[in-house]
């Protein structure tokens, strides 16, 4: 599915666009006029964490459930825990902040890396470490990803990064190809519009 045919959440409409027309998430850094999609802007991420702003659209998230898109390894771990009737909590922090359900469903479908199992990263992390070592140009997303709803999140703003942990899985929407979320996204946009 082409990104410009995916229904866009209203709050995303006002986001800046890259030269192709892709909306740029709130936490994405810029280098000149070019967004650096594979990277996370420290200041923007800290602001989103502290003010409970969606990392995609930059608007306030109500108290309660938050969502994020997870890759193959975390998706598998969540799926296994849920299948075994065990709780899941990501004990390892992540740099990826939360967002609204509609925004994360949308992001999972329009971000080439998140949407397809054979997608490859376009950029590498500036200074790879234990949290960003996987951000390597050409790395493949791999098998099943997921959009996951969590009861809440915790965060820490350190001198060099913003770290997130997510609590209590309340919704698990796995996908091989994120186009599988189209019906969920349409239903969520209808719900938000009061239809």
Secondary structure as UniProt FT lines:
FT   HELIX           3..5
FT   HELIX           10..13
FT   TURN            19..20
FT   TURN            26..27
FT   STRAND          29..31
FT   TURN            32..33
FT   STRAND          34..36
FT   TURN            37..38
FT   HELIX           42..51
FT   TURN            55..57
FT   STRAND          66..70
FT   HELIX           72..83
FT   TURN            84..85
FT   HELIX           101..110
FT   HELIX           112..115
FT   TURN            117..118
FT   TURN            126..127
FT   TURN            130..134
FT   TURN            137..138
FT   STRAND          145..157
FT   STRAND          162..175
FT   HELIX           178..181
FT   HELIX           182..192
FT   TURN            193..194
//
